[in-house]
Amino acid sequence: MQEAIQIRAIAPEDNRALAQVIRTALAEFGANKPGTVYFDPTTDALYELFRTPGSVYFVAIQANQVIGGCGIFPTENLPEGTCELVKLYIDKSARGQGLGKLLLEKSMNWAKDNGYTHVYLESMPELSKAVSIYKKLGFMDLPGPLGNSGHDGCDIWMLKTL
């Protein structure tokens, strides 16, 4: 019998495992390129990053192992009321079970409950499966980036009204 998945807020001891999940997934899809979170130093210190007011990061745990996560961040220079959906990554062993959608919905509900009206995200063609999920959940394509994420390796930009 498979152990249940728990979702909770990020804790300091999650940093190393989350960085590994993120970098492994990016490498797996050939998206481990400059200008992405693969090379972003904050990927190794997500707990500290998500102490920023207006942000949250949810971690998925199964059998005492970090298997994924997703967050909301008040990225600089986004339009009023807009936050960024960030760092949605799932370990290969946990994909295909609806966990990504669950983390997305939990993050977007948190954003709405905390006064945000829009959620922005950045992605890349290598992560086409994720992009298809975003579209199913109502994200619309944008012609260019918003705000200042610092991730110039992304060339898909999307926005959803909450």
PLY file of the C-alpha trace (Angstrom):
ply
format ascii 1.0
element vertex 162
property float x
property float y
property float z
element edge 161
property int vertex1
property int vertex2
end_header
0.00 0.00 0.00
1.33 3.40 -0.98
1.79 5.94 1.80
-0.37 9.05 1.69
1.07 12.30 0.41
1.19 15.18 2.87
1.40 18.81 1.82
2.79 21.36 4.24
4.67 24.66 4.33
8.40 24.55 3.63
10.78 23.92 6.54
14.53 24.62 6.77
15.39 20.92 6.49
13.67 20.76 3.06
16.25 22.92 1.25
18.65 20.20 0.11
15.98 17.72 -1.02
13.98 20.38 -2.89
17.07 21.64 -4.71
17.76 18.06 -5.78
14.16 17.49 -7.00
14.28 20.75 -8.98
17.68 20.23 -10.59
17.03 16.55 -11.35
13.74 17.38 -13.08
15.29 20.18 -15.13
18.16 17.93 -16.22
15.74 15.13 -17.06
13.82 17.39 -19.47
16.94 19.03 -20.93
16.03 22.35 -19.32
19.15 22.67 -17.14
20.34 25.78 -18.92
21.60 29.21 -17.91
18.89 31.72 -17.03
16.77 29.10 -15.23
16.33 28.08 -11.59
18.87 25.31 -12.25
21.64 27.90 -11.85
19.78 30.26 -9.49
21.55 30.29 -6.09
18.21 30.76 -4.31
17.33 27.18 -5.36
19.61 26.02 -2.53
17.93 28.25 0.05
14.20 28.08 -0.67
13.18 28.16 2.97
14.99 31.48 3.39
13.63 32.86 0.10
10.06 32.06 1.08
10.30 34.08 4.30
9.62 37.06 1.98
6.28 38.70 2.88
3.56 37.80 0.38
5.15 34.44 -0.46
4.49 30.81 0.39
5.99 27.47 -0.62
4.23 24.14 -0.23
6.18 20.88 -0.03
4.80 17.44 -0.86
6.07 14.62 1.38
5.58 10.88 0.99
7.20 8.23 3.19
9.23 11.02 4.87
10.73 12.02 1.48
10.32 15.36 -0.30
8.69 14.53 -3.63
7.81 18.00 -4.89
6.79 21.53 -4.23
5.22 24.71 -5.56
5.13 28.32 -4.42
3.82 31.84 -4.80
6.20 34.78 -4.86
5.71 38.57 -5.08
8.20 38.99 -7.94
9.54 42.51 -8.41
7.80 44.81 -10.91
4.74 42.64 -11.49
1.46 44.52 -11.98
-0.55 45.40 -8.87
-2.31 42.35 -7.43
-0.17 39.88 -9.38
2.09 37.20 -7.90
4.25 34.61 -9.61
3.70 30.86 -9.44
7.21 29.50 -8.93
9.24 26.34 -8.64
6.60 23.70 -9.36
8.59 20.50 -9.57
7.64 16.89 -8.90
10.00 13.94 -8.46
9.78 11.45 -11.32
8.47 8.78 -8.92
5.43 10.91 -8.04
4.35 12.19 -11.46
1.11 11.22 -13.14
-0.91 11.10 -9.92
-2.35 14.62 -9.99
0.15 15.99 -7.47
1.19 18.89 -9.72
-2.42 19.99 -10.12
-3.01 19.65 -6.38
0.04 21.81 -5.58
-0.99 24.36 -8.22
-4.50 24.65 -6.84
-3.29 24.91 -3.24
-0.86 27.67 -4.24
-3.45 29.59 -6.27
-6.03 29.31 -3.46
-3.44 30.71 -1.05
-2.74 33.57 -3.47
-6.44 34.43 -3.76
-6.95 34.19 0.01
-4.02 36.59 0.46
-5.35 39.31 -1.83
-3.78 38.50 -5.19
-6.01 38.84 -8.26
-3.69 37.35 -10.91
-1.05 34.62 -11.06
1.82 34.88 -13.54
4.24 32.13 -14.48
7.24 31.49 -16.70
8.12 28.20 -18.34
9.89 26.74 -21.37
9.06 24.35 -24.22
11.06 21.55 -22.58
8.41 21.48 -19.83
5.49 21.04 -22.26
3.60 18.65 -19.97
3.48 21.32 -17.26
2.46 23.96 -19.81
-0.48 21.80 -20.90
-1.62 21.55 -17.26
-1.37 25.33 -16.87
-3.57 25.81 -19.94
-6.16 23.33 -18.62
-6.29 25.33 -15.38
-7.02 28.58 -17.24
-3.61 30.19 -17.75
-3.44 32.28 -20.91
-0.35 32.89 -23.05
1.34 36.29 -22.91
3.47 37.82 -25.68
6.35 38.60 -23.32
7.54 38.52 -19.71
6.16 40.50 -16.79
8.13 41.63 -13.78
11.75 40.86 -13.01
12.12 37.15 -12.26
15.76 37.07 -13.36
15.11 33.90 -15.38
15.81 34.96 -18.93
16.07 31.29 -20.00
12.27 31.04 -19.98
10.36 31.89 -23.14
6.79 30.94 -22.25
4.86 33.46 -20.16
1.33 32.92 -18.88
-1.25 34.70 -16.71
-4.40 33.60 -14.90
-7.10 35.70 -13.30
-8.07 34.36 -9.88
0 1
1 2
2 3
3 4
4 5
5 6
6 7
7 8
8 9
9 10
10 11
11 12
12 13
13 14
14 15
15 16
16 17
17 18
18 19
19 20
20 21
21 22
22 23
23 24
24 25
25 26
26 27
27 28
28 29
29 30
30 31
31 32
32 33
33 34
34 35
35 36
36 37
37 38
38 39
39 40
40 41
41 42
42 43
43 44
44 45
45 46
46 47
47 48
48 49
49 50
50 51
51 52
52 53
53 54
54 55
55 56
56 57
57 58
58 59
59 60
60 61
61 62
62 63
63 64
64 65
65 66
66 67
67 68
68 69
69 70
70 71
71 72
72 73
73 74
74 75
75 76
76 77
77 78
78 79
79 80
80 81
81 82
82 83
83 84
84 85
85 86
86 87
87 88
88 89
89 90
90 91
91 92
92 93
93 94
94 95
95 96
96 97
97 98
98 99
99 100
100 101
101 102
102 103
103 104
104 105
105 106
106 107
107 108
108 109
109 110
110 111
111 112
112 113
113 114
114 115
115 116
116 117
117 118
118 119
119 120
120 121
121 122
122 123
123 124
124 125
125 126
126 127
127 128
128 129
129 130
130 131
131 132
132 133
133 134
134 135
135 136
136 137
137 138
138 139
139 140
140 141
141 142
142 143
143 144
144 145
145 146
146 147
147 148
148 149
149 150
150 151
151 152
152 153
153 154
154 155
155 156
156 157
157 158
158 159
159 160
160 161
